[in-house]
């Protein structure tokens, strides 16, 4: 039932989320926190902004990027930056290395 209600109200949710995303575009950290919170609540809510979230994870939380790339199929593979893909491939091929120290400063 929840899935049905979410789909039925999707145009309203998309509009509200799009407005907030537009307002936060110039504040990368806050946009990241907002979209990440939506993704944690329901991946469906960020489907329109998956490509943006890939870039934001690469910038603000590389370990979460790997989890997102594994869990989501909403992002456009062609839109994923080379940096994001290299990070994903390193972690995927060498999981024992960890990526805690690969943050941008």
Secondary structure as UniProt FT lines:
FT   HELIX           2..8
FT   HELIX           10..24
FT   TURN            25..26
FT   HELIX           28..41
FT   HELIX           43..49
FT   HELIX           50..60
FT   HELIX           62..71
FT   HELIX           77..79
FT   HELIX           82..93
FT   HELIX           95..97
FT   TURN            100..101
//
